[in-house]
Structures are given as C-alpha cells and as structure tokens.
Amino acid sequence: MRYVGSESLAPGVEYREFALTGSHGPVYGHLLTVDLREPRAEVGLVYPGTVGARAAVSALADAGGAVGAVNGDFFNISETQHPGVAATGAPVGPAVADGRWLKAAVPDGQRFGPPGPPGTGTRDVIGVGTDRTARIGSLTLRGTVHTKDGALPLRGFNQYAVAENGIGAFTPVWGAASRVRATCGSDADRAAPCTSDTYEVTVTRGRVAKTAAVPGGGPIAADSVVLVGREAGAGALRALRVGDPVTVDSRPQSTSRVPFAFAVGGFPIVRDDEPLDGLDSAAAAVRTAAGIGDGGRRLYLLALDGDVDYRPGLTVAELADTMLDLGADDAFNLDGGGSTTLVTREAGSGRSTVRNHPSGGAERPVANGIGVFAGPRPQL
C-alpha cells in the first residue's frame, strides 16, 4: 500500500488517499481516520430523517454539518421480484442514531447485498458506544404487543420485511413509505411472493383507532404506532376492535454491555486481528468498509474509488487484508458498488466534496451513512 496524500480535516480527523494493486488490477482508495480519544471528534449515524427514505451521502453530511462521511448499510433498493410493490429504501440491519433505536434487522433471507461469512447475519452492527469506544456487536429485537386478551410477540420494528407469521411495528420515524413490502418474501427467500393474508391496526394514544385489511402508507402521526401482521400475525390482529387498549413494547437486546450511541448494519470481515473464515476471494468490486483499531479508540472509514481505471476493486478477502494493513483489529463491510461514497468538507465551507469517483458516475441516494463531526453530533 502506498499513501498518495493526506490532510487534517479537524482535531482528531484525518483524510488520506492510497494506492495498491489487487488481484483484479490497480486500486485507489480514500480513508477517513478518527481518533476517538480527541473529545472534539464525534461519529454518528447520518440518515434522511426517516427510515424509509434515501439521500446522497453529501446531502446527509451537509444536513448534519459533518466534516466527512461514508455510505452505510445495504438497503431495499429495488423490488423487481414483486411487481407493483414499491421499494422502501430502508436499510437491512439495525440502526441507532444519537442513542435512539431507529429500526431492527430484517430476517437473514430478506437481506439485500452479498451474504456475509458463516456465523454472521443481518443483526450485526458496527458503532460507537456511550463510552466513546468503537465496537462490533449485534442488536436483536425484543418486543411485545400488549392487548386486553394477552401478549403478542413483536417480530418487526420499522423493517421493510416482517418475519413470517409475525407482527411488525411502524413508528413515525419510519416515514411515509408504503408498508406493503413488509408482507412480501419469506424468512429464507427475499423473492418469495407477497402474502395476501395481511392486516393492519393503527394505535393512537394507546387505543385502536382504525383497522385495514391491507397495509397502507403515508406519514404516521406522532402519537401513533401502526401494527402490520402477516399470516398468523394478521389473524391475531383481526381480534382487535376499535377502542381496544393496546401498548407496544420494543427494545434492542445488545451483545455489548455498553449501549450504542450510534450503530449501523453490514457484516464483519475481521475480528481480533484475523480475517473471518469463508470470505469471498473471487468477486471483486468497489467497496466501503469501517475498521476499529487501538482498542476501539480509532475508527477507519474506507471507500474505494470507482473511476474506470480502478473499478475492478477488491474481493472481500482482499478488503479484510487492506483493513488489517491500515491498522484495524476489527473490520466491517458496508454497502458497496454504486453506493460507495466518501465525502469531506473543508472548514468554513457549507458543502461537502465527493472525494472518490462513484462507480455509477454520480452519487447514489442511500439509506444512511457514518458521519464524522468536529464537535457534538447535531440531533436530528
């Protein structure tokens, strides 16, 4: 690896460019390094303000005043298998912003993007804890719908896919995206047909306000939560009547004892200074990754360049080796291809500059990203 140039963006935040040769040809890369021991350096999730929406990384960075950012999780980008069903733009995995849990993970078979190595799944996240230490972990939904007739398990929280026979909850942060997609596919096959056995219940201020046979769309009121059921979950919701008391309890169960201040989905590729077994070593692509070094006190955010001369990119196995070479002890693969974007902003400038060449020729709107801030993270 050969470093081509570097510059300081803010205290504790450095931007570098590098070149190397991969198995498929020359590679050019862009890197943000964040020293989390520097109190003025902050890292957080950037997203469009709702889960079911997309925006360019530069727009997400500018809206939050970030000095740098990369794209984040894989997301529900298309619905070619389900004619007439709109893609939601929602991310695959869990998401936490400013300590607020935004969403849970879809079933493993419903993921977009390549599968991770054995032993990984859609609940995996990388993030920074409330102790300002970066870590890889997982977040699992634990939730219940409490009704006058008893408790029902909650199998989805602001997800574009609810588990088979389950009930999913959608809160105002979901946004205006249609909830029909939540009842399509199966736990094992994203392309499986949409079920016709559905039911939707809107709960307002703790009481059933309305019901519908088919999931709807549009913004959800601040005092409301919408429950979407499929198969057995739909059957359970049909027992509810307008006026019935209903409360929804949902929370993330974390593998970390320290709560995440921010977290984003993807899949691990390096743990404890070793590449994971089963990483793909054949298919190369333009990629984005995040890495952790110095006992969780240093964060590396990498985006490969998609210029035609470098577009072949790296395999996942090569990406893991690259993150190790950079100094990461743990590393995480994020969305790549046309989504791969890294931006920076000079001090005093109101607009970010896209540092890499997106492989599609222009920035792709994405579900979320990792933002780097010179000071406290602005609250969305």
Residue pairs with C-beta under 8 A, 6 or more apart in sequence:
1 18
1 19
1 20
1 322
1 325
1 326
2 18
2 19
2 20
3 16
3 17
3 18
4 16
4 17
4 18
4 19
4 28
5 16
5 17
6 14
6 15
6 16
6 17
7 14
7 15
8 14
8 15
9 15
9 32
9 67
9 68
9 344
9 345
9 346
9 347
9 372
9 374
10 40
10 41
10 67
10 347
10 372
10 374
11 38
11 40
11 41
11 374
12 34
12 35
12 36
12 37
12 38
12 40
12 41
13 32
13 33
13 34
13 35
13 38
13 41
13 67
13 68
13 372
13 374
14 32
14 33
15 30
15 31
15 32
15 33
15 68
15 344
15 355
16 30
16 31
16 33
17 28
17 29
17 30
17 31
17 355
18 28
18 29
18 31
19 26
19 27
19 28
19 29
20 26
20 27
20 29
20 322
21 27
22 284
22 312
22 313
22 314
22 315
22 318
23 281
23 284
23 314
23 315
23 318
24 284
24 312
24 313
24 314
24 315
25 310
25 312
26 309
26 310
27 304
27 305
27 310
27 312
27 313
27 314
28 304
28 305
28 307
28 309
28 310
29 302
29 303
29 304
29 305
29 322
30 302
30 303
30 304
30 305
30 342
30 355
30 356
31 300
31 301
31 302
31 303
31 326
32 68
32 70
32 300
32 301
32 302
32 342
32 344
32 372
33 298
33 299
33 300
33 301
34 41
34 43
34 298
34 299
34 300
34 301
34 372
35 41
35 297
35 298
36 43
36 128
36 132
36 133
36 134
36 296
36 297
36 298
36 299
37 297
40 374
40 375
41 372
41 373
41 374
42 372
42 373
42 374
42 375
42 376
42 377
43 128
43 134
43 262
43 299
43 370
43 371
43 372
43 373
43 377
44 64
44 97
44 98
44 128
44 261
44 262
44 370
44 371
44 373
44 377
45 72
45 95
45 96
45 97
45 98
45 102
45 262
45 263
45 264
45 368
45 369
45 370
45 371
46 57
46 60
46 61
46 63
46 64
46 66
46 69
46 72
46 368
46 369
46 370
46 371
47 53
47 60
47 95
47 97
47 102
47 367
47 368
47 369
47 380
48 54
48 55
48 60
48 367
48 368
49 175
49 380
50 173
50 174
50 175
50 176
50 177
51 90
51 91
51 95
51 102
51 103
51 158
51 173
51 174
51 175
51 177
51 367
52 88
52 89
52 90
52 158
52 160
52 174
52 175
52 176
52 177
53 89
53 175
53 177
53 367
54 75
54 89
54 365
54 366
54 367
55 63
55 365
55 366
56 341
56 363
56 364
56 365
56 366
57 69
57 70
57 71
57 341
57 342
57 343
57 352
57 354
57 363
57 366
57 369
58 69
58 341
58 343
58 351
58 352
58 353
58 354
58 363
60 66
60 69
60 366
60 368
60 369
60 371
61 68
61 69
61 343
61 345
61 352
61 369
61 371
62 345
62 350
62 351
62 352
64 371
64 373
64 377
64 378
64 380
65 373
65 378
66 343
66 345
66 352
66 371
66 372
66 373
67 344
67 345
67 347
67 372
67 373
67 374
68 301
68 342
68 343
68 344
68 345
68 352
68 371
68 372
69 342
69 343
69 352
69 369
69 370
69 371
69 372
70 288
70 290
70 301
70 302
70 303
70 334
70 340
70 341
70 342
70 343
70 369
70 370
71 288
71 303
71 334
71 335
71 339
71 340
71 341
71 366
71 368
71 369
72 91
72 264
72 265
72 266
72 334
72 335
72 366
72 367
72 368
72 369
72 370
73 91
73 92
73 93
73 95
73 264
73 265
73 266
73 334
73 335
73 367
73 368
74 91
74 92
74 93
74 111
74 112
74 113
74 265
74 266
74 334
74 335
75 89
75 90
75 91
75 92
75 112
75 335
75 366
75 367
75 368
76 87
76 88
76 89
76 90
76 91
76 92
76 112
76 160
76 181
76 367
77 87
77 89
77 112
78 87
79 85
79 86
79 87
79 181
79 184
81 185
81 190
81 191
82 181
82 184
82 185
82 193
82 194
85 178
85 180
85 181
85 184
85 194
86 177
86 178
86 180
86 181
87 181
88 160
88 177
88 178
88 181
89 177
89 365
89 367
90 103
90 158
90 159
90 160
90 174
90 177
90 367
91 103
91 264
91 265
91 367
91 368
92 105
92 106
92 110
92 111
92 112
92 113
92 122
92 265
93 105
93 106
93 122
93 123
93 124
93 125
93 264
93 265
93 266
94 101
94 102
94 103
94 104
94 105
94 123
94 125
94 139
94 252
94 263
94 265
95 101
95 102
95 103
95 263
95 264
95 265
95 368
96 102
96 125
96 127
96 139
96 252
96 260
96 261
96 262
96 263
96 264
97 262
97 380
98 261
98 262
98 377
98 379
98 380
99 130
99 259
99 260
99 261
99 262
101 139
101 157
101 250
101 251
101 252
102 158
102 173
103 157
103 158
103 159
103 173
103 174
104 123
104 139
104 140
104 141
104 156
104 157
104 158
104 159
104 250
104 252
105 121
105 122
105 123
105 139
105 140
105 141
105 159
105 265
106 122
106 156
106 159
106 160
106 161
107 122
107 161
107 163
107 164
107 186
107 187
107 188
108 121
108 122
108 187
109 185
109 186
109 187
109 188
109 189
109 190
110 122
110 160
110 161
110 185
110 186
110 187
110 190
111 122
111 190
112 190
113 335
114 280
114 283
114 316
115 267
116 124
116 267
116 268
116 269
116 333
117 267
117 268
117 269
117 276
117 277
117 278
117 279
118 276
118 277
118 278
119 276
120 267
120 268
120 276
121 138
121 267
122 265
123 138
123 139
123 140
124 136
124 137
124 138
124 265
124 266
124 267
124 268
124 332
125 136
125 137
125 138
125 139
125 260
125 263
125 264
125 265
125 266
126 134
126 135
126 136
126 263
126 264
126 266
126 268
126 290
126 292
126 332
127 134
127 135
127 137
127 260
127 261
127 262
127 263
127 264
128 134
128 135
128 260
128 261
128 262
128 299
129 135
129 256
129 258
129 259
129 260
129 261
130 258
130 259
130 260
130 261
131 258
132 261
132 297
133 258
133 295
133 296
133 297
134 292
134 296
134 297
134 298
134 299
135 256
135 258
135 292
135 296
135 330
136 268
136 271
136 292
136 330
136 332
137 254
137 255
137 256
137 260
137 263
138 254
138 255
139 252
139 253
139 254
139 260
139 263
140 252
140 253
140 254
141 154
141 155
141 156
141 157
141 250
141 252
141 253
142 250
142 251
142 252
142 253
143 153
143 154
143 157
143 169
143 248
143 249
143 250
143 251
144 151
144 152
144 153
144 154
144 248
144 249
145 151
145 152
145 153
145 154
145 167
145 169
145 227
145 246
145 247
145 248
145 249
146 152
146 246
146 247
146 248
146 249
147 239
147 240
147 244
147 245
147 246
148 244
148 245
149 239
152 167
152 233
152 236
153 166
153 167
154 166
154 167
154 168
154 169
154 248
154 249
154 250
155 162
155 163
155 165
155 166
155 167
155 168
155 233
156 162
156 163
156 166
156 167
156 168
156 169
156 182
156 228
157 168
157 169
157 171
157 250
158 169
158 170
158 171
158 173
158 174
159 168
159 182
160 181
160 182
161 181
161 182
161 184
161 185
161 190
162 168
162 182
162 183
162 228
162 229
162 230
162 233
163 187
164 186
164 187
164 230
164 231
165 230
165 231
165 232
165 233
166 229
166 230
166 232
166 233
167 227
167 228
167 229
167 233
167 236
167 237
168 182
168 227
168 228
168 229
168 233
169 225
169 226
169 227
169 248
169 250
170 179
170 182
170 220
170 225
170 226
170 227
170 228
171 220
171 225
172 219
172 220
172 221
172 222
172 224
174 220
175 219
176 217
176 218
176 219
177 217
178 215
178 216
178 217
179 200
179 215
179 216
179 217
179 226
179 228
180 194
180 214
180 215
180 217
182 215
182 228
182 230
183 194
183 195
183 198
183 215
183 228
183 230
184 192
184 193
184 194
184 195
185 191
185 192
185 194
186 192
195 230
195 231
197 230
197 231
197 234
197 235
198 213
198 214
198 215
198 228
198 229
198 230
198 234
199 211
199 212
199 213
199 228
199 229
199 233
199 234
199 235
199 237
199 238
200 211
200 212
200 213
200 214
200 215
200 216
200 226
200 227
200 228
200 229
200 237
201 208
201 210
201 211
201 226
201 227
201 229
201 237
201 240
201 246
202 208
202 209
202 210
202 211
202 212
202 224
202 225
202 226
202 227
203 209
203 224
203 225
203 226
203 227
203 246
203 247
203 248
204 221
204 223
204 224
205 223
205 224
206 245
206 246
206 247
207 243
207 244
207 245
207 246
208 240
208 241
208 242
208 243
208 244
208 246
209 224
209 242
210 242
211 237
211 240
211 242
215 228
216 226
220 226
225 248
227 237
227 246
227 248
229 235
229 236
229 237
240 246
254 260
262 370
262 377
264 334
264 368
264 369
264 370
266 290
266 332
266 333
266 334
266 335
267 332
267 333
268 276
268 330
268 331
268 332
268 333
269 275
269 276
269 279
269 289
269 316
269 319
269 320
269 323
269 331
269 332
269 333
270 276
270 291
270 320
270 323
270 324
270 328
270 329
270 330
270 331
271 330
272 329
272 330
273 324
273 329
275 317
275 320
275 321
275 324
276 320
279 315
279 316
279 317
279 320
280 315
280 316
280 317
281 315
281 316
281 317
281 318
282 315
283 315
283 316
284 312
284 313
284 314
284 315
284 318
285 313
285 314
285 336
285 337
286 304
286 305
286 306
286 310
286 311
286 313
286 336
286 337
286 338
286 340
286 359
287 302
287 303
287 304
287 313
287 314
287 316
287 319
287 333
287 334
287 336
287 340
288 302
288 303
288 304
288 333
288 334
288 335
288 336
288 339
288 340
288 341
288 342
289 300
289 301
289 302
289 319
289 322
289 323
289 331
289 332
289 333
289 334
290 299
290 300
290 301
290 302
290 331
290 332
290 334
290 370
291 299
291 300
291 302
291 323
291 326
291 327
291 328
291 329
291 330
291 331
291 332
292 298
292 299
292 300
292 328
292 329
292 330
292 331
293 299
293 300
293 326
293 327
293 328
293 329
294 327
295 329
298 327
300 323
300 326
300 327
300 328
300 331
301 342
301 370
301 372
302 322
302 323
302 326
302 342
303 340
303 341
303 342
303 355
303 356
304 310
304 313
304 314
304 336
304 340
304 356
305 356
305 357
306 313
306 338
306 340
306 356
306 357
306 358
306 359
306 360
307 357
311 359
313 336
314 322
316 333
319 331
319 333
320 331
323 331
324 331
335 366
337 359
337 360
338 358
338 359
338 360
338 364
339 364
339 366
340 356
340 358
340 359
341 354
341 356
341 358
341 363
341 364
341 366
341 369
342 354
342 355
342 356
343 352
343 353
343 354
343 355
344 352
344 353
344 355
345 351
345 352
345 353
346 353
347 374
354 363
358 364
371 377
